[in-house]
Amino acid sequence: MSATRDQSQKFTFVFSNMYSLYKKGQEAVRNTGGETARILKVDDLRKSRIEPYKPVELISKRVQESTGAAVQSVSIVQARDQAVATLKSNLDELQDLQKRLRFMLKDLEVLVGPKKEK
């Protein structure tokens, strides 16, 4: 079998010979001397000790947890107010830049003069 291509769908169907892949795998095992990857069994898992993961806690995180939810709500409100203030300042800056660009565009139009139609 060979690979076929459907021009209307713009992709190729690829054929792989599974028997040749199987033979290559068997030859690789024979070349390594019959050693294969180790398979973990239930008894092996019982011997090993598995502990739950506990990430390192930061001191500031512990302090915030001890102060309670009231401090968190205040900090959330402050963060929101600060974000709104920065957005307003960014908007003002963008509007100022837009005014400057319009002024420069008018100057360029005066310097270049009116367009001549062909």
ZIBEL-V691166 format. One record per backbone hydrogen bond with DSSP energy under -1.0 kcal/mol. CO is the residue of the C=O (numbers start at 0). NH is the residue of the N-H. E is the energy in kcal/mol with one decimal. If there is no record, write none. Layout:
co->CO nh->NH e->E
co->CO nh->NH e->E
This chain:
co->3 nh->12 e->-2.6
co->5 nh->9 e->-1.2
co->10 nh->5 e->-1.3
co->16 nh->20 e->-1.6
co->17 nh->21 e->-2.4
co->18 nh->22 e->-2.5
co->19 nh->23 e->-2.3
co->20 nh->24 e->-2.0
co->21 nh->25 e->-2.2
co->22 nh->26 e->-2.5
co->23 nh->27 e->-2.0
co->24 nh->28 e->-1.8
co->25 nh->29 e->-2.2
co->26 nh->30 e->-2.2
co->27 nh->31 e->-1.3
co->28 nh->33 e->-2.4
co->40 nh->44 e->-1.7
co->41 nh->45 e->-1.7
co->42 nh->46 e->-1.3
co->43 nh->47 e->-1.3
co->57 nh->61 e->-1.5
co->58 nh->62 e->-2.1
co->59 nh->63 e->-2.2
co->60 nh->64 e->-2.0
co->61 nh->65 e->-1.9
co->62 nh->66 e->-1.5
co->68 nh->72 e->-2.4
co->69 nh->73 e->-1.9
co->70 nh->74 e->-2.5
co->71 nh->75 e->-2.1
co->72 nh->76 e->-2.1
co->73 nh->77 e->-2.5
co->74 nh->78 e->-2.3
co->75 nh->79 e->-2.3
co->76 nh->80 e->-2.6
co->77 nh->81 e->-2.4
co->78 nh->82 e->-2.2
co->79 nh->83 e->-2.4
co->80 nh->84 e->-2.3
co->81 nh->85 e->-2.2
co->82 nh->86 e->-2.1
co->83 nh->87 e->-2.4
co->84 nh->88 e->-2.3
co->85 nh->89 e->-2.4
co->86 nh->90 e->-2.4
co->87 nh->91 e->-2.4
co->88 nh->92 e->-2.1
co->89 nh->93 e->-2.4
co->90 nh->94 e->-2.4
co->91 nh->95 e->-2.2
co->92 nh->96 e->-2.3
co->93 nh->97 e->-2.2
co->94 nh->98 e->-2.0
co->95 nh->99 e->-2.2
co->96 nh->100 e->-2.4
co->97 nh->101 e->-2.2
co->98 nh->102 e->-2.1
co->99 nh->103 e->-2.5
co->100 nh->104 e->-2.4
co->101 nh->105 e->-2.2
co->102 nh->106 e->-2.1
co->103 nh->107 e->-2.3
co->104 nh->108 e->-2.3
co->105 nh->109 e->-2.0
co->106 nh->110 e->-2.3
co->107 nh->111 e->-2.7
co->108 nh->112 e->-2.0
